[in-house]
Amino acid sequence: MSVAMKVHVRLFFTFVCLIWLCHRVSTQNSIDSGKPPNIVFILTDDQDSMLGGVFATTPICCPSRGSILTGNYAHNTHIVNNSLSGNCSSKAWQSGPEKHSFATYLKEQGYKTFFAGKYLNQYGKSEAGGVEHVPPGWDEWHGLVGNSVYYNYVLSANGKKESHGDNYEKDYLTDVIHKKAVKYLREKVRPHGNPFFMMLSTPACHQPFTPAPQYAKNFSNLQAPRNGSFDKPGGKGKHWLLRQPPNPMDNTTLALIDDFFRNRWRTLLSVDDMVEDVINVLEKLALLENTYVFFTSDHGYHLGQFSLPFDKRQLYDFDIRVPMMVRGPGIKPASHSDELVLTIDLAPTFVDIAGGGAPSEMDGMSLTTLLVPSKKVTLPHWRGEFLVEYDGEYQTGPIPGCPQYIDGGVSECYRCICDDAKNNTYSCAHYRDQSNHYVYCVFDDTENFVEVYDLAADPDQLNNIVATIDKKLLAMLNDRLIQLLICAGPSCKIVHPQYNHRMFNVQEAPGFSLGDHL
């Protein structure tokens, strides 16, 4: 294992220690106990997973967050990108899907709800109702206006403008979220009062990757990992965006990637501080043993994979795999699941934990049968397939300094290497059986490009097997993609009768982590 990997493991294990090792879990309470449990949900921004993980259903912020909030695929939330015209926090979103977020269901179950941090990329803009718009279902609201930053921003504090500058002690956003959360727990939560749901949505580790000053020199000797698909050529088997980057990357690009890598980790150290403090306060208030804590990210991120310098938006695992860790009453210590878990499973899980049952109109599936051993006896066959979808974003005008893009049609460009384009629009069906995990992707572009991988044999997705895969299997995968693209609610919860539920310990397989330690 490389030094970088070891420290990355240490960074994740810091979080794990704070929640699982240092605070043993009582298994006497469970989802079935008399008192409804509390729920804390910690969501980071653009955090990829190097330790296995679960899947985001779209590799971009606003569509992914809309899916997390509603438990639905992007084709059912109708958020296609990060713009207002793409339905990000638009009036159409507010009058439709937003009214059916998990927060509204939790309110119906008698929960007190608290939100702090990034919501949706266009939230709070004047065209989206301004700071006065507080999404339904939230009792206490501290929503960031716009996209992730660390300084110089505005919050909607229960519908009123709260401006922040560049003073670390007063304004560093992760710490502001941290302080508001702890204050809420200490002042408004009581052991025998209503159950609460708390969502803490940090800017870390999103660009501009601004660490707290005390962490500005941590990890100074680290480099981004040079493994897997790092600095590999895209080649003929990849869609055209991955055929454009020069290979190998030059020293200037490598130095920038390493700098971004270090600063992303540095921003997460403030998240570690927040998690530690929240857990300690929960314990002091005698709330910890009846509180579930969920940790994940909205989607992944790449730094140098296939020679793409930095961003997300791609179909590959590095942009859709995210960490997920859960602790709480009834969860067996050190347990671990290898099922196909998605970020759209969070919303139905929260509602189910709260006692409302997983809403049938949600596309995701409740994880309660995976979380609590007492429910294993009734476990149905789990899903064997899921959908990833993305609509490419682009500029209509020329890209400065890039004569090949005089007519635009691309975006997110660094030194004329672009991560997105009008025809970077694709849909992927993931299909897993006992031996294989196929990924079948079709692009809506002039080439009608198709990429197919078997993650079991090729986890780094280096070799497109579309030309060699059995044609009957290819046709089946195409059929599954078509069905997933039109699914809604029950029709999205497709299980395979031949695919049996499997439980592993952490040494045996990647996936998502349960219990009080790894």
C-alpha positions, 0 to 999 in steps of 0.5 A: 500500500502506498504512503498516500493510500495509508494516510487516506485510510487514516483520514477515513479511520479518523471518522470511523474511530470517532463514531464507532471505536470510541463509542460502543453501540448498544444493540438493545435498541433497534428500529423496532424499539418503542422510542423513535430514534434520532438521525444525523446525516452528514453529507460531504461534497465531491468526496470520492471513495478509495475504500469501496463504497456505494453508488451515486446515481449521477456524478454532479451536484444538484441532480445528485442532491435532488435525488438524495432528498427525494429518493428518486432518480434524476429522470423523476426529479427532472433536475438535469444539471446545476442551472436554474434552466436545468431545474436546479432549485427552480420554481418547478422543483419547489412546486413539485419534488421539493414538497416530497423530500424526506424532510416532509415525511419526517415532519409527518412522523413528528420529527424536529428537523434541522439543516445547515450547509449546502442545499442545491447549487441555485438555492437562494438566488433571486430567481429561485425565491431568494433567501426567503424560501425555506424548503418545506419540512425544515424547522430550523434552516441555515441554507447556503446561497449557491455553491460550495465555498468556505468564505464570503457567502450568504446563508438563509437563516430561517428565511433571513439573510446572514452574511459571512466574510473571510474571518476564520473564527466567524466565517469558515463554513464547515466550522459555522455548520459545526457550531450551529449543529452543536448549539442546536443540540445543546439548546433545543434537543431533549432526551425525552422530547420529540425525535430529531433529524439533523442534516449537516451538508459541508462544503468540503471537499469541493473546490476551491479546496480552502483548508482551515488555517491550522490544517494548511500544512498537513499532508505536505509530502503526499501525492495523489495516488498513481494507481488504477487508471491514473494517467492512463490514455483513454484510447479508442475504447473511450468516448471522445472527451477521454480521447482528447487529453495529452498522455502522459500528463506534464509536470505542471498538471501533475503538480496541480493535481497533487496540490488539489489532492492535499487541499481536499484532504485538509478540508476534510479534517474540519469535517472530522472535528465537527463529527467528533464534537457532534458525537461527544455532545450526543453522548453527553446528552444521553442521546447517542445510543438512540441516534443513527449517524449516516455519512456519505457524499453526493458523488465522487471526483477524479484527479488524473484518472485517464489523464483528465486533470480534475472534476467529476461528470464521468460515468466511471467508478471514480466519479460515482463511488462514494463512502457510506458509513452508518452507526446506530442502535441495533446495528451489529458492530463491525458488520458490512454489506456488499449489496448494491446500495445507492444514494437514493436509498437514503430517503426511504431509509430515513422515513422507514427508520422514523416509522413511516415505512419506505414510501412506495413512490420513491425509487430507492429501497430502505436499507433497514433490512441491511442495517438491523440483524433482527430484520434479516429473517424477512430480507427480500432479494436485493437489487441486482441493477441500477441506473446512472444518468447524466446530461452534459453541460456546455458553453455556447460561446468560444473557450478562451485560448482554445481555437478548436472550441471556437463554437463552444459546446464544451465546458469545465476546461483546463488548458483546453482539456475539457471535462464536459460537453453538450454530447457528454450525455449518457445513461448507464445500466449496472447489472450484477449477478453472482460472478459479474458486475456489468456496466453498459453505457450509451451516449447521446452523441454523434457517434452513438458511442457505447462503453461496456465493462465488467467491474469484477474483472476490470475494476478500473474500467480500462478495457471497453468490451463492447466488441467482444461481449456476447451479443445476447448479453449485450441485448439484455443489458440494452433492454435493462437500460431502456426499462430503468430509464422509464422506471418510477417507484416500484418499477425501479426496485428490480430484484433478481430471484437468483441473486441472494443477499450476501453479508461480508466482514470488512476484510472480504469485500468493498461496500458500505460499513455498519457498526461501531468499528471496521 
